[in-house]
Amino acid sequence: MTARVMVNRLWQHHFGRGIVGTPSDFGVNGDRPSHKELLDYLALQFVKEGWSLKKMHRLMLLSNTYQQSTRLDPTALKLDPQNRLLWRMNRIRLEGEALRDSILTVSGRLNPEMGGPGIYPHVSDEVLSTGSTHKWGNSPEDQQRRRTIYVFQRRSLILPIVEAFDGADLVNTCPRRTTTTIAPQALALFNGEFSRDEARYFAERVIREAGSDPASRSTALTKSH
């Protein structure tokens, strides 16, 4: 059971939905697995390979199922509109954490340092005032640019860019994140303090690397993406 639950969570991460649609409930009240034999096979392989997460990720990502196109097939769509049978790849949006890391990467300012204690990125006073406590650390500037996995999280205060893009519920259990498309997401990217600052650094990076020639700058922009 432990192996089944774990590989189902990994599958959910890569495909947007687990083989069992209720990742925290494998009991009689949970969803039936869409591919029972596949779930059993993955669980057995997980144990056989010494419970290696890396090998399980590799097995899933190299599968024909993961490498399918997202193109719609009208016949399949009519028979299986929710894609339970995996006849195409689901469209999956970047999580808020990965989105922040990607922005920092493009601007050239991501600090790849690994390990160590949690960090406190800059948060505006307006955001701090919305929490139940105003306590928030002040990490050195270079530490603030580390990957989002190292960001300290309070139940009453989630990093704005992560919260806008459906960050995990820090109050209740969160077996599966919601996926929304709402106006604050566009506003966070267009007008958010973090996005504006990193856009400026990105522009400076393009000028620094490509010089003053517009064509060279355009090429540099394409390579950065």
Protein Blocks (a to p, Z undefined) as FASTA:
>chain_A
ZZmmmmmmmmmmmnopafblblkbcbfklccdfblmlmmmmmmmmmmnoopaklmmmmmm
mpmklmpcfbdcfklmmmmmnomnopaccdddddfklmmmmmmmmnopacfbggdjdddd
dddfklmmmpmbfcdcdddfklmmmcfklpccdfkbccfklmmnopacfkbccfbacddd
dfklmmmmmmgmklmmmmmmmmmmmmmmnojalklmmmmmmmmZZ
